Amino acid sequence: MTFCTAILTPVIILLRTFVRVLRDVVRTVCSWVSSVLRTVRTVVERLCRSLPWPLSALCNLVTRVIEVFETVWNWVCREVLERIVAWIEKIVEYIAYI
């Protein structure tokens, strides 16, 4: 019993540390990409205001596409990636319990 504990304890500690680092990386990348998308959308919106009618309409379409992409990205970060990291964390806790 102590042999298993001696082997598994460092592995569990390593896995918990990996999950924490993974969670921090996911949050950092998600916030970075979200801020880049917001900046791009802001620049495109400003550019659209200065264009004449036919080009401004096309430019507004591009702005809407960027907004949709930003919304999808935020959802993927918030729901999908965070949920995957939470599942990995639960699996590690179950392994530690066993």
C-alpha positions as semicolon CSV with decimal commas, in nm:
position;residue;x (nm);y (nm);z (nm)
1;M;0,000;0,000;0,000
2;T;0,274;0,250;0,082
3;F;0,459;0,155;-0,235
4;C;0,159;0,259;-0,444
5;T;0,124;0,579;-0,245
6;A;0,492;0,656;-0,289
7;I;0,464;0,617;-0,665
8;L;0,124;0,778;-0,722
9;T;0,161;1,083;-0,498
10;P;0,420;1,256;-0,721
11;V;0,217;1,165;-1,030
12;I;-0,101;1,313;-0,880
13;I;0,085;1,628;-0,775
14;L;0,226;1,659;-1,126
15;L;-0,117;1,612;-1,284
16;R;-0,278;1,870;-1,053
17;T;-0,005;2,118;-1,138
18;F;-0,053;2,046;-1,509
19;V;-0,427;2,110;-1,480
20;R;-0,369;2,444;-1,301
21;V;-0,120;2,553;-1,566
22;L;-0,354;2,438;-1,843
23;R;-0,641;2,638;-1,692
24;D;-0,424;2,950;-1,668
25;V;-0,303;2,910;-2,027
26;V;-0,657;2,863;-2,158
27;R;-0,780;3,173;-1,974
28;T;-0,484;3,381;-2,090
29;V;-0,517;3,277;-2,454
30;C;-0,893;3,328;-2,451
31;S;-0,865;3,677;-2,305
32;W;-0,584;3,769;-2,545
33;V;-0,776;3,655;-2,853
34;S;-1,093;3,826;-2,729
35;S;-0,910;4,155;-2,682
36;V;-0,753;4,127;-3,029
37;L;-1,095;4,062;-3,183
38;R;-1,245;4,361;-2,997
39;T;-0,961;4,581;-3,122
40;V;-1,001;4,463;-3,481
41;R;-1,377;4,519;-3,464
42;T;-1,326;4,870;-3,326
43;V;-1,079;4,960;-3,602
44;V;-1,309;4,820;-3,871
45;E;-1,606;5,012;-3,731
46;R;-1,408;5,337;-3,740
47;L;-1,295;5,264;-4,094
48;C;-1,653;5,190;-4,202
49;R;-1,772;5,531;-4,087
50;S;-1,533;5,707;-4,322
51;L;-1,622;5,511;-4,635
52;P;-1,886;5,609;-4,893
53;W;-2,214;5,418;-4,912
54;P;-2,148;5,103;-5,117
55;L;-1,820;5,035;-4,943
56;S;-1,954;5,117;-4,598
57;A;-2,234;4,862;-4,640
58;L;-1,981;4,594;-4,729
59;C;-1,760;4,707;-4,444
60;N;-2,052;4,681;-4,202
61;L;-2,104;4,325;-4,318
62;V;-1,741;4,250;-4,233
63;T;-1,797;4,408;-3,891
64;R;-2,094;4,181;-3,829
65;V;-1,891;3,876;-3,929
66;I;-1,621;3,979;-3,683
67;E;-1,887;4,023;-3,411
68;V;-2,024;3,676;-3,479
69;F;-1,675;3,526;-3,473
70;E;-1,604;3,707;-3,145
71;T;-1,927;3,574;-2,993
72;V;-1,849;3,219;-3,104
73;W;-1,493;3,246;-2,973
74;N;-1,611;3,368;-2,633
75;W;-1,863;3,084;-2,614
76;V;-1,600;2,826;-2,707
77;C;-1,365;2,961;-2,441
78;R;-1,626;2,993;-2,172
79;E;-1,820;2,673;-2,230
80;V;-1,612;2,423;-2,422
81;L;-1,252;2,478;-2,312
82;E;-1,336;2,552;-1,949
83;R;-1,558;2,244;-1,936
84;I;-1,284;2,024;-2,082
85;V;-1,037;2,151;-1,822
86;A;-1,294;2,090;-1,547
87;W;-1,346;1,732;-1,668
88;I;-0,971;1,671;-1,670
89;E;-0,955;1,811;-1,319
90;K;-1,233;1,577;-1,201
91;I;-1,067;1,276;-1,362
92;V;-0,742;1,359;-1,182
93;E;-0,930;1,391;-0,852
94;Y;-1,099;1,053;-0,908
95;I;-0,762;0,896;-0,983
96;A;-0,622;1,049;-0,664
97;Y;-0,917;0,916;-0,467
98;I;-0,877;0,563;-0,599
